Amino acid sequence: MINTDPSVYEALRDRFGAPVGVEEARAQWGSLVRAARSGTTTLITRERYEWAALIPLSEVYGLLSGLPVVSLSTARGRLGDLVRQTAGPYDEGPVLLTRHRTPVAALVAAVRLLDRPAARRGPGADELLARGHTITLARGPVDGITAIARDRDGNEVAAGSGRDAAAALESLAY
């Protein structure tokens, strides 16, 4: 169900700035995607209470496999539908946006951003290996690379993904 509490949207506006409408987002699509790749979150609204957020991949928690995938060019044309899909009442989770089958950003329900803890960076790949963890690299769901760190008992302790092995290892986070 769509959250209609105005205070939620005020908190989002305070934290991430004013949202842009779907048509404005379409007109600025290239620059918004570049900003997301650089770490900036942009709020996009379709209706009064249908808000999505264009976020960097580093803000997508967990593995990327199994998430819906849409190319950037298709997303631009279907942006209104994607905002509605991610905002709810469906709220099926992130939608990965790809360029040449490589994930570059994601759309999520904007209200989910308020529930997230402050960004936390764990140790890098070198430190994880020094602690006795293993790191497995594998081809991701859409031509990217996924890195998974596991402790000695086989429990997943960190995961990351990127366009190549170096980017996947750099993105490992708890």
Secondary structure, DSSP 8 states (H G I E B T S, - for coil): -----HHHHHHHHHHH---EEHHHHHHTHHHHHHHHHTT--EEEEEETTEEEEEEEGGGS-S--TTS-EEEHHHHHHTHHHHHHHHHSSS----EEEEETTEEEEEEEETTHHHHS--------HHHHHHTT-EEEEEE-TTS-EEEEEE-TTS-EEEEEEESSHHHHHHT-B-
